[in-house]
Amino acid sequence: MRGRVRPRPLSEIATAAARVFTGKGYKAAGISDVAGVLGLSHGALYTYVDSKEALLYLAFLHLAEPETLAGLTIPVANPGQAGIAGIDPRPAGFPALAGALGRRTKPVAEELGGIVDELYGYIEGHQELLALVESCARDIPELAELHFVRGRRVLLDQLGDYLRRRIKSGHLRPVPDVPTSARFVVETIAWFAWHRHGDPDSSMLGDDDCRRTVRHLLLAAFLPPQPSPGGNDDDSDA
């Protein structure tokens, strides 16, 4: 690095970039905005990345695949918007949900609880990445396709399929509309696991309290009423 400017780790550059792009979106954000957060000149930032696209790419890598930063060549080259969209923020799959779409092998309360826990854990653990994706997807069609069409919609379809099967078999309560119910599950989890942190009137809620309460209330919403103590209801679930 030239002059007396202290070299910055790429993780520091990426953290500042993620903050700016999340707050302003891709089009509205500029190299100078990120440079300002870092206390660097506009030109100095180009010693780390060769373009605005490369800066966004670096931000995504830092949040999705942080172990890859050490192998990058500086300045980080522009991968193009297709390259940025190629960093898939989704997990390889949701095993609990995938398993539940097959033959039921465990009590439905345990099965549905596992799905809720899995979704909650993913969203809670990837808040910054998901916020960056949603902010920039408005300006990058390839990213919107990946996140909303091939990501969220596929998840909602799978969750709806699961609810439909278990409702049909009598293991879950009937609902007015299955797709709306699937979205209710995902959006409830997303609000408490992620979005509540942006609400000054709700951010003080404890993580463990939210996680346990969401699980409890979602199961209560979908599970059939339990037989009263001493009742004669016959549970023939096998």
Backbone as CSV, one residue per row, in Angstrom:
resi,resn,N_x,N_y,N_z,CA_x,CA_y,CA_z,C_x,C_y,C_z
1,MET,0.840,-1.180,0.000,0.000,0.000,0.000,0.882,1.239,0.000
2,ARG,0.512,2.280,-0.745,1.342,3.472,-0.883,1.199,4.405,0.312
3,GLY,2.209,5.263,0.492,2.124,6.336,1.463,2.119,5.808,2.888
4,ARG,1.534,6.613,3.768,1.535,6.286,5.182,0.195,5.737,5.674
5,VAL,-0.707,5.462,4.773,-2.011,4.941,5.164,-1.860,3.515,5.680
6,ARG,-2.363,3.276,6.865,-2.292,1.941,7.446,-3.123,0.968,6.627
7,PRO,-2.524,-0.133,6.169,-3.318,-1.109,5.417,-4.467,-1.628,6.271
8,ARG,-5.628,-1.754,5.671,-6.804,-2.247,6.384,-7.052,-3.700,6.000
9,PRO,-7.463,-4.526,6.945,-7.858,-5.886,6.581,-9.092,-5.852,5.687
10,LEU,-9.179,-6.801,4.774,-10.329,-6.830,3.874,-11.645,-6.976,4.640
11,SER,-11.606,-7.646,5.785,-12.831,-7.793,6.571,-13.346,-6.443,7.040
12,GLU,-12.454,-5.513,7.315,-12.858,-4.163,7.740,-13.489,-3.405,6.579
13,ILE,-12.895,-3.529,5.408,-13.457,-2.896,4.215,-14.834,-3.487,3.926
14,ALA,-14.936,-4.815,4.023,-16.191,-5.501,3.717,-17.284,-5.135,4.718
15,THR,-16.933,-5.008,5.984,-17.923,-4.655,7.001,-18.505,-3.273,6.732
16,ALA,-17.648,-2.333,6.394,-18.118,-0.981,6.073,-18.986,-0.990,4.824
17,ALA,-18.587,-1.758,3.825,-19.362,-1.835,2.582,-20.743,-2.429,2.841
18,ALA,-20.808,-3.494,3.628,-22.093,-4.130,3.942,-23.004,-3.145,4.655
19,ARG,-22.445,-2.362,5.553,-23.233,-1.369,6.292,-23.820,-0.329,5.354
20,VAL,-23.017,0.159,4.432,-23.480,1.200,3.510,-24.493,0.655,2.515
21,PHE,-24.203,-0.473,1.895,-25.121,-1.041,0.901,-26.445,-1.464,1.545
22,THR,-26.392,-1.961,2.767,-27.628,-2.338,3.456,-28.473,-1.113,3.746
23,GLY,-27.827,-0.038,4.132,-28.558,1.167,4.480,-29.098,1.945,3.294
24,LYS,-28.365,1.930,2.170,-28.733,2.790,1.040,-29.202,2.040,-0.196
25,GLY,-28.969,0.727,-0.253,-29.235,0.000,-1.483,-28.050,0.114,-2.414
26,TYR,-28.067,-0.670,-3.492,-26.899,-0.703,-4.372,-26.748,0.564,-5.205
27,LYS,-27.816,0.999,-5.850,-27.700,2.152,-6.748,-27.363,3.430,-6.009
28,ALA,-27.973,3.662,-4.872,-27.787,4.926,-4.154,-26.443,5.002,-3.445
29,ALA,-25.860,3.868,-3.124,-24.584,3.860,-2.418,-23.438,4.115,-3.388
30,GLY,-22.382,4.719,-2.887,-21.228,4.993,-3.726,-19.932,4.615,-3.037
31,ILE,-18.874,4.531,-3.826,-17.543,4.255,-3.282,-17.195,5.269,-2.196
32,SER,-17.542,6.533,-2.436,-17.197,7.581,-1.479,-17.910,7.389,-0.145
33,ASP,-19.114,6.803,-0.159,-19.834,6.542,1.092,-19.075,5.545,1.957
34,VAL,-18.575,4.503,1.328,-17.824,3.486,2.069,-16.479,4.060,2.516
35,ALA,-15.851,4.811,1.650,-14.579,5.439,2.017,-14.756,6.346,3.222
36,GLY,-15.863,7.086,3.251,-16.124,7.976,4.376,-16.269,7.226,5.690
37,VAL,-16.963,6.075,5.664,-17.113,5.268,6.873,-15.752,4.794,7.372
38,LEU,-14.857,4.486,6.454,-13.542,3.959,6.804,-12.521,5.051,7.114
39,GLY,-12.865,6.310,6.784,-11.906,7.387,6.956,-10.815,7.374,5.914
40,LEU,-11.141,6.840,4.731,-10.197,6.792,3.619,-10.629,7.766,2.537
41,SER,-9.702,8.106,1.666,-10.069,8.889,0.488,-10.722,7.972,-0.532
42,HIS,-11.451,8.600,-1.463,-12.088,7.839,-2.536,-11.046,7.019,-3.290
43,GLY,-9.920,7.633,-3.601,-8.871,6.942,-4.350,-8.225,5.817,-3.565
44,ALA,-8.067,6.017,-2.247,-7.419,4.995,-1.434,-8.229,3.702,-1.418
45,LEU,-9.553,3.823,-1.496,-10.384,2.621,-1.466,-10.153,1.767,-2.706
46,TYR,-9.760,2.399,-3.811,-9.497,1.647,-5.039,-8.229,0.798,-4.941
47,THR,-7.449,0.959,-3.888,-6.316,0.051,-3.704,-6.777,-1.303,-3.158
48,TYR,-8.036,-1.352,-2.700,-8.596,-2.597,-2.167,-9.562,-3.272,-3.141
49,VAL,-10.323,-2.476,-3.886,-11.293,-3.002,-4.855,-11.186,-2.181,-6.130
50,ASP,-11.487,-2.800,-7.270,-11.332,-2.050,-8.511,-12.626,-1.401,-8.996
51,SER,-13.742,-1.578,-8.236,-15.015,-1.013,-8.672,-16.051,-1.118,-7.556
52,LYS,-17.151,-0.447,-7.769,-18.267,-0.544,-6.831,-18.812,-1.967,-6.797
53,GLU,-18.877,-2.624,-7.945,-19.361,-4.000,-8.002,-18.472,-4.925,-7.166
54,ALA,-17.160,-4.720,-7.263,-16.231,-5.534,-6.486,-16.404,-5.290,-4.996
55,LEU,-16.745,-4.056,-4.624,-16.966,-3.730,-3.224,-18.193,-4.467,-2.682
56,LEU,-19.257,-4.522,-3.478,-20.448,-5.269,-3.060,-20.139,-6.764,-2.982
57,TYR,-19.389,-7.254,-3.951,-18.981,-8.653,-3.948,-18.215,-8.984,-2.677
58,LEU,-17.328,-8.103,-2.272,-16.547,-8.291,-1.059,-17.457,-8.324,0.168
59,ALA,-18.451,-7.437,0.186,-19.394,-7.411,1.310,-20.159,-8.725,1.406
60,PHE,-20.618,-9.247,0.279,-21.348,-10.508,0.285,-20.465,-11.670,0.720
61,LEU,-19.243,-11.711,0.211,-18.336,-12.786,0.603,-18.084,-12.766,2.101
62,HIS,-17.903,-11.588,2.644,-17.614,-11.455,4.069,-18.748,-12.019,4.927
63,LEU,-19.994,-11.810,4.507,-21.137,-12.263,5.294,-21.541,-13.705,4.995
64,ALA,-21.299,-14.147,3.760,-21.740,-15.490,3.354,-20.620,-16.527,3.431
65,GLU,-19.408,-16.133,3.047,-18.286,-17.079,2.985,-17.025,-16.398,3.506
66,PRO,-16.994,-16.001,4.788,-15.881,-15.194,5.306,-14.520,-15.856,5.172
67,GLU,-14.489,-17.178,5.146,-13.211,-17.870,5.045,-12.527,-17.649,3.702
68,THR,-13.260,-17.178,2.694,-12.679,-16.983,1.361,-11.921,-15.667,1.230
69,LEU,-12.085,-14.757,2.185,-11.430,-13.447,2.057,-9.913,-13.569,2.020
70,ALA,-9.383,-14.509,2.779,-7.924,-14.649,2.861,-7.302,-15.018,1.521
71,GLY,-8.077,-15.620,0.633,-7.530,-16.042,-0.650,-7.702,-15.049,-1.782
72,LEU,-8.286,-13.887,-1.492,-8.529,-12.900,-2.539,-7.266,-12.113,-2.889
73,THR,-7.169,-11.755,-4.145,-6.083,-10.896,-4.606,-6.539,-9.448,-4.531
74,ILE,-5.687,-8.574,-3.999,-6.001,-7.160,-3.867,-5.328,-6.402,-5.010
75,PRO,-6.051,-5.488,-5.689,-7.448,-5.123,-5.465,-8.409,-6.213,-5.957
76,VAL,-9.494,-6.376,-5.226,-10.500,-7.372,-5.591,-11.141,-6.964,-6.906
77,ALA,-11.206,-7.907,-7.842,-11.694,-7.599,-9.190,-13.213,-7.623,-9.253
78,ASN,-13.746,-6.935,-10.237,-15.187,-6.877,-10.469,-15.674,-8.220,-11.005
79,PRO,-16.581,-8.898,-10.271,-17.079,-10.189,-10.747,-18.299,-10.052,-11.636
80,GLY,-18.830,-8.820,-11.803,-20.079,-8.620,-12.531,-21.263,-8.958,-11.641
81,GLN,-22.442,-8.464,-12.013,-23.620,-8.686,-11.183,-24.003,-10.163,-11.130
82,ALA,-23.723,-10.894,-12.202,-23.998,-12.333,-12.178,-23.113,-13.021,-11.147
83,GLY,-21.870,-12.552,-11.022,-20.966,-13.116,-10.024,-21.424,-12.818,-8.616
84,ILE,-21.943,-11.617,-8.419,-22.474,-11.245,-7.103,-23.671,-12.132,-6.765
85,ALA,-24.571,-12.304,-7.720,-25.755,-13.132,-7.491,-25.382,-14.599,-7.320
86,GLY,-24.183,-14.976,-7.778,-23.752,-16.361,-7.640,-23.379,-16.746,-6.228
87,ILE,-23.240,-15.749,-5.336,-22.992,-16.049,-3.929,-24.337,-16.349,-3.309
88,ASP,-24.665,-17.596,-3.218,-26.004,-18.015,-2.789,-26.131,-17.874,-1.278
89,PRO,-27.016,-16.967,-0.800,-27.161,-16.784,0.642,-27.980,-17.865,1.316
90,ARG,-28.556,-18.759,0.530,-29.420,-19.777,1.110,-28.598,-20.952,1.630
91,PRO,-29.105,-21.676,2.626,-28.421,-22.897,3.052,-28.565,-23.958,1.975
92,ALA,-27.760,-24.997,2.076,-27.859,-26.087,1.100,-29.239,-26.719,1.134
93,GLY,-29.921,-26.576,2.225,-31.268,-27.104,2.370,-31.699,-26.988,3.818
94,PHE,-32.961,-27.264,4.066,-33.464,-27.290,5.430,-33.800,-28.749,5.743
95,PRO,-32.886,-29.464,6.386,-33.072,-30.909,6.571,-34.348,-31.280,7.320
96,ALA,-34.704,-30.525,8.343,-35.919,-30.869,9.103,-37.156,-30.775,8.218
97,LEU,-37.233,-29.716,7.417,-38.371,-29.553,6.519,-38.351,-30.620,5.427
98,ALA,-37.187,-30.864,4.851,-37.078,-31.873,3.795,-37.486,-33.251,4.325
99,GLY,-37.043,-33.583,5.531,-37.393,-34.873,6.101,-38.883,-34.991,6.391
100,ALA,-39.488,-33.867,6.820,-40.910,-33.888,7.153,-41.797,-34.008,5.922
101,LEU,-41.256,-33.699,4.751,-42.040,-33.828,3.524,-42.202,-35.284,3.098
102,GLY,-41.457,-36.167,3.723,-41.614,-37.591,3.449,-42.598,-38.213,4.426
103,ARG,-42.462,-39.481,4.654,-43.343,-40.201,5.579,-43.067,-39.729,7.008
104,ARG,-44.136,-39.517,7.773,-43.976,-39.039,9.136,-43.346,-40.126,9.985
105,THR,-42.227,-39.793,10.648,-41.499,-40.771,11.454,-41.400,-40.366,12.915
106,LYS,-41.971,-39.225,13.292,-41.916,-38.765,14.673,-43.211,-38.053,15.006
107,PRO,-43.520,-37.825,16.272,-44.734,-37.091,16.624,-44.766,-35.735,15.925
108,VAL,-45.958,-35.325,15.507,-46.058,-34.129,14.696,-45.606,-32.886,15.455
109,ALA,-45.770,-32.839,16.766,-45.299,-31.691,17.545,-43.783,-31.580,17.462
110,GLU,-43.097,-32.704,17.536,-41.645,-32.716,17.412,-41.223,-32.357,15.991
111,GLU,-41.960,-32.852,15.029,-41.672,-32.596,13.623,-41.813,-31.108,13.299
112,LEU,-42.965,-30.512,13.655,-43.196,-29.100,13.381,-42.256,-28.232,14.204
113,GLY,-42.001,-28.624,15.451,-41.062,-27.873,16.278,-39.675,-27.835,15.672
114,GLY,-39.257,-28.957,15.081,-37.953,-28.988,14.424,-37.880,-28.055,13.236
115,ILE,-38.969,-27.961,12.471,-39.018,-27.052,11.328,-38.919,-25.605,11.795
116,VAL,-39.682,-25.261,12.833,-39.653,-23.897,13.371,-38.257,-23.564,13.894
117,ASP,-37.654,-24.466,14.635,-36.313,-24.240,15.178,-35.298,-24.030,14.061
118,GLU,-35.428,-24.826,13.008,-34.489,-24.752,11.882,-34.593,-23.408,11.173
119,LEU,-35.802,-22.971,10.888,-35.996,-21.693,10.211,-35.555,-20.540,11.099
120,TYR,-35.901,-20.611,12.372,-35.533,-19.542,13.301,-34.003,-19.434,13.396
121,GLY,-33.345,-20.573,13.532,-31.892,-20.568,13.657,-31.206,-19.990,12.437
122,TYR,-31.713,-20.329,11.245,-31.089,-19.803,10.034,-31.260,-18.288,9.937
123,ILE,-32.480,-17.816,10.137,-32.727,-16.378,10.004,-31.984,-15.595,11.090
124,GLU,-32.014,-16.091,12.309,-31.330,-15.413,13.414,-29.824,-15.348,13.158
125,GLY,-29.269,-16.402,12.580,-27.831,-16.455,12.366,-27.351,-15.751,11.118
126,HIS,-28.268,-15.290,10.261,-27.872,-14.652,9.000,-28.576,-13.312,8.798
127,GLN,-28.819,-12.595,9.888,-29.552,-11.332,9.801,-28.857,-10.318,8.889
128,GLU,-27.563,-10.128,9.063,-26.838,-9.123,8.286,-26.815,-9.486,6.807
129,LEU,-26.620,-10.763,6.510,-26.593,-11.211,5.122,-27.955,-11.020,4.469
130,LEU,-29.011,-11.420,5.154,-30.357,-11.287,4.587,-30.728,-9.823,4.392
131,ALA,-30.320,-8.964,5.324,-30.600,-7.533,5.176,-29.887,-6.964,3.958
132,LEU,-28.647,-7.376,3.738,-27.894,-6.908,2.569,-28.536,-7.399,1.278
133,VAL,-28.938,-8.666,1.254,-29.582,-9.226,0.064,-30.864,-8.470,-0.255
134,GLU,-31.722,-8.273,0.729,-33.013,-7.632,0.470,-32.840,-6.180,0.044
135,SER,-31.848,-5.493,0.607,-31.621,-4.104,0.234,-31.142,-3.973,-1.211
136,CYS,-30.240,-4.860,-1.620,-29.640,-4.753,-2.953,-30.451,-5.461,-4.033
137,ALA,-31.331,-6.378,-3.646,-32.130,-7.103,-4.638,-33.045,-6.169,-5.417
138,ARG,-33.403,-5.038,-4.829,-34.250,-4.062,-5.540,-33.556,-3.533,-6.787
139,ASP,-32.224,-3.527,-6.775,-31.458,-2.930,-7.868,-30.746,-3.947,-8.753
140,ILE,-30.702,-5.204,-8.324,-29.973,-6.235,-9.068,-30.931,-7.382,-9.380
141,PRO,-31.446,-7.455,-10.608,-32.455,-8.475,-10.948,-31.996,-9.900,-10.679
142,GLU,-30.722,-10.186,-10.944,-30.234,-11.552,-10.727,-30.311,-11.936,-9.242
143,LEU,-30.040,-10.979,-8.393,-30.099,-11.232,-6.955,-31.547,-11.404,-6.502
144,ALA,-32.441,-10.608,-7.057,-33.866,-10.738,-6.732,-34.393,-12.103,-7.157
145,GLU,-33.981,-12.574,-8.325,-34.398,-13.892,-8.808,-33.923,-14.986,-7.855
146,LEU,-32.672,-14.882,-7.427,-32.111,-15.893,-6.535,-32.813,-15.885,-5.185
147,HIS,-32.973,-14.712,-4.617,-33.475,-14.616,-3.238,-34.977,-14.843,-3.152
148,PHE,-35.734,-14.144,-4.006,-37.182,-14.187,-3.875,-37.822,-15.360,-4.624
149,VAL,-37.357,-15.619,-5.838,-38.002,-16.640,-6.670,-37.456,-18.031,-6.356
150,ARG,-36.134,-18.194,-6.430,-35.547,-19.516,-6.205,-35.255,-19.796,-4.735
151,GLY,-35.387,-18.780,-3.894,-35.149,-18.955,-2.473,-36.421,-18.953,-1.669
152,ARG,-36.948,-17.762,-1.392,-38.095,-17.646,-0.495,-39.328,-18.364,-1.030
153,ARG,-39.616,-18.224,-2.311,-40.834,-18.852,-2.840,-40.760,-20.373,-2.796
154,VAL,-39.586,-20.911,-3.046,-39.418,-22.362,-2.955,-39.632,-22.822,-1.514
155,LEU,-39.060,-22.088,-0.564,-39.252,-22.419,0.847,-40.731,-22.372,1.225
156,LEU,-41.427,-21.318,0.798,-42.847,-21.191,1.121,-43.665,-22.320,0.492
157,ASP,-43.315,-22.702,-0.730,-44.021,-23.811,-1.387,-43.811,-25.115,-0.617
158,GLN,-42.570,-25.357,-0.181,-42.284,-26.592,0.550,-43.000,-26.603,1.906
159,LEU,-42.980,-25.472,2.588,-43.655,-25.396,3.880,-45.165,-25.549,3.702
160,GLY,-45.708,-24.942,2.646,-47.131,-25.101,2.360,-47.483,-26.543,2.049
161,ASP,-46.618,-27.223,1.315,-46.843,-28.636,1.005,-46.874,-29.461,2.284
162,TYR,-45.948,-29.168,3.182,-45.919,-29.884,4.457,-47.214,-29.652,5.244
163,LEU,-47.624,-28.392,5.378,-48.849,-28.090,6.127,-50.057,-28.779,5.499
164,ARG,-50.124,-28.755,4.174,-51.263,-29.355,3.470,-51.342,-30.863,3.751
165,ARG,-50.208,-31.530,3.718,-50.191,-32.979,3.958,-50.629,-33.311,5.387
166,ARG,-50.091,-32.571,6.345,-50.418,-32.888,7.739,-51.847,-32.473,8.095
167,ILE,-52.356,-31.443,7.470,-53.765,-31.080,7.681,-54.669,-32.158,7.091
168,LYS,-54.326,-32.621,5.904,-55.136,-33.649,5.250,-55.176,-34.930,6.074
169,SER,-54.041,-35.260,6.712,-53.995,-36.492,7.515,-54.592,-36.294,8.908
170,GLY,-54.976,-35.068,9.243,-55.600,-34.802,10.528,-54.632,-34.515,11.661
171,HIS,-53.340,-34.385,11.346,-52.346,-34.160,12.392,-52.162,-32.681,12.720
172,LEU,-52.623,-31.806,11.847,-52.601,-30.369,12.112,-53.997,-29.807,11.901
173,ARG,-54.268,-28.681,12.515,-55.574,-28.040,12.382,-55.823,-27.577,10.944
174,PRO,-57.050,-27.601,10.481,-57.385,-26.954,9.200,-57.151,-25.444,9.313
175,VAL,-56.757,-24.823,8.209,-56.537,-23.374,8.171,-57.316,-22.800,6.990
176,PRO,-57.661,-21.502,7.030,-58.423,-20.918,5.924,-57.681,-20.968,4.595
177,ASP,-56.363,-20.765,4.628,-55.589,-20.744,3.385,-54.172,-21.209,3.683
178,VAL,-53.729,-22.256,3.027,-52.422,-22.841,3.320,-51.262,-21.922,2.917
179,PRO,-51.234,-21.351,1.698,-50.118,-20.467,1.361,-49.973,-19.285,2.325
180,THR,-51.102,-18.703,2.734,-51.043,-17.604,3.698,-50.504,-18.098,5.035
181,SER,-50.881,-19.302,5.422,-50.406,-19.869,6.686,-48.902,-20.132,6.639
182,ALA,-48.405,-20.620,5.495,-46.964,-20.839,5.356,-46.206,-19.516,5.476
183,ARG,-46.734,-18.478,4.852,-46.088,-17.171,4.952,-46.173,-16.630,6.380
184,PHE,-47.293,-16.901,7.054,-47.436,-16.486,8.451,-46.321,-17.082,9.307
185,VAL,-46.027,-18.349,9.095,-44.958,-19.002,9.849,-43.626,-18.315,9.588
186,VAL,-43.272,-18.143,8.310,-41.971,-17.581,7.951,-41.850,-16.134,8.411
187,GLU,-42.897,-15.330,8.191,-42.812,-13.916,8.551,-42.823,-13.711,10.063
188,THR,-43.534,-14.554,10.798,-43.492,-14.465,12.259,-42.081,-14.739,12.762
189,ILE,-41.479,-15.790,12.234,-40.112,-16.123,12.626,-39.162,-14.991,12.229
190,ALA,-39.300,-14.484,11.004,-38.398,-13.436,10.525,-38.497,-12.175,11.372
191,TRP,-39.711,-11.828,11.797,-39.846,-10.592,12.577,-39.149,-10.738,13.921
192,PHE,-39.394,-11.842,14.625,-38.810,-11.991,15.958,-37.329,-12.335,15.915
193,ALA,-36.898,-13.092,14.913,-35.496,-13.488,14.824,-34.612,-12.394,14.239
194,TRP,-35.203,-11.456,13.503,-34.417,-10.479,12.755,-34.969,-9.072,12.854
195,HIS,-36.159,-8.824,12.322,-36.645,-7.462,12.155,-36.918,-6.735,13.466
196,ARG,-37.167,-7.475,14.536,-37.459,-6.797,15.800,-36.278,-5.945,16.269
197,HIS,-35.068,-6.289,15.831,-33.893,-5.525,16.246,-33.910,-4.101,15.701
198,GLY,-34.694,-3.871,14.653,-34.811,-2.533,14.100,-35.970,-1.741,14.678
199,ASP,-36.698,-2.326,15.598,-37.842,-1.672,16.233,-37.437,-1.270,17.647
200,PRO,-37.286,0.035,17.916,-36.803,0.456,19.238,-37.724,0.054,20.379
201,ASP,-38.974,-0.249,20.069,-39.915,-0.641,21.122,-39.918,-2.144,21.358
202,SER,-39.150,-2.899,20.552,-39.142,-4.357,20.689,-37.735,-4.939,20.770
203,SER,-36.729,-4.124,20.488,-35.366,-4.641,20.427,-34.862,-5.132,21.777
204,MET,-35.519,-4.717,22.872,-35.071,-5.154,24.202,-35.545,-6.554,24.568
205,LEU,-36.407,-7.126,23.761,-36.863,-8.497,24.032,-35.680,-9.459,23.949
206,GLY,-35.624,-10.399,24.862,-34.498,-11.333,24.889,-34.547,-12.350,23.768
207,ASP,-33.385,-12.727,23.271,-33.319,-13.698,22.172,-33.939,-15.036,22.571
208,ASP,-33.571,-15.548,23.735,-34.098,-16.846,24.164,-35.606,-16.785,24.386
209,ASP,-36.079,-15.677,24.971,-37.513,-15.532,25.203,-38.277,-15.522,23.885
210,CYS,-37.755,-14.805,22.892,-38.423,-14.744,21.586,-38.418,-16.104,20.917
211,ARG,-37.285,-16.772,20.966,-37.168,-18.064,20.293,-38.160,-19.076,20.894
212,ARG,-38.209,-19.147,22.221,-39.093,-20.112,22.878,-40.562,-19.747,22.698
213,THR,-40.863,-18.452,22.749,-42.258,-18.022,22.630,-42.791,-18.243,21.228
214,VAL,-41.992,-17.918,20.223,-42.419,-18.143,18.839,-42.676,-19.625,18.603
215,ARG,-41.802,-20.466,19.071,-41.993,-21.911,18.905,-43.286,-22.358,19.582
216,HIS,-43.490,-21.913,20.817,-44.673,-22.303,21.579,-45.956,-21.867,20.871
217,LEU,-45.999,-20.609,20.431,-47.234,-20.083,19.848,-47.522,-20.665,18.461
218,LEU,-46.487,-20.900,17.667,-46.730,-21.497,16.352,-47.221,-22.932,16.493
219,LEU,-46.650,-23.682,17.402,-47.151,-25.042,17.603,-48.587,-25.014,18.123
220,ALA,-48.879,-24.085,19.041,-50.242,-23.997,19.562,-51.238,-23.625,18.469
221,ALA,-50.786,-22.837,17.484,-51.683,-22.411,16.402,-52.038,-23.556,15.469
222,PHE,-51.137,-24.514,15.280,-51.351,-25.545,14.271,-51.708,-26.921,14.835
223,LEU,-51.288,-27.209,16.046,-51.569,-28.535,16.595,-53.024,-28.634,17.049
224,PRO,-53.660,-29.781,16.847,-55.039,-29.965,17.331,-55.072,-29.904,18.852
225,PRO,-56.223,-29.581,19.420,-56.340,-29.569,20.882,-56.004,-30.938,21.458
226,GLN,-55.352,-30.912,22.599,-55.015,-32.173,23.259,-56.232,-32.690,24.039
227,PRO,-56.380,-34.027,24.148,-57.483,-34.571,24.956,-57.383,-34.076,26.388
228,SER,-58.507,-33.785,26.984,-58.501,-33.334,28.376,-58.103,-34.487,29.279
229,PRO,-57.451,-34.179,30.416,-57.030,-35.254,31.331,-58.223,-36.129,31.730
230,GLY,-58.037,-37.413,31.628,-59.101,-38.331,32.004,-60.152,-38.523,30.940
231,GLY,-59.977,-37.876,29.782,-60.957,-37.999,28.709,-60.833,-39.331,28.005
232,ASN,-61.776,-39.570,27.115,-61.799,-40.850,26.398,-61.372,-40.714,24.950
233,ASP,-60.800,-39.532,24.582,-60.394,-39.339,23.195,-59.369,-40.400,22.814
234,ASP,-59.562,-40.965,21.669,-58.669,-42.037,21.208,-57.659,-41.470,20.231
235,ASP,-56.373,-41.478,20.597,-55.308,-41.026,19.694,-54.720,-42.253,19.024
236,SER,-55.138,-42.495,17.801,-54.674,-43.698,17.094,-53.500,-43.407,16.190
237,ASP,-52.838,-42.244,16.399,-51.699,-41.860,15.559,-50.599,-42.913,15.684
238,ALA,-50.148,-43.411,14.543,-49.108,-44.418,14.577,-47.846,-43.856,14.005
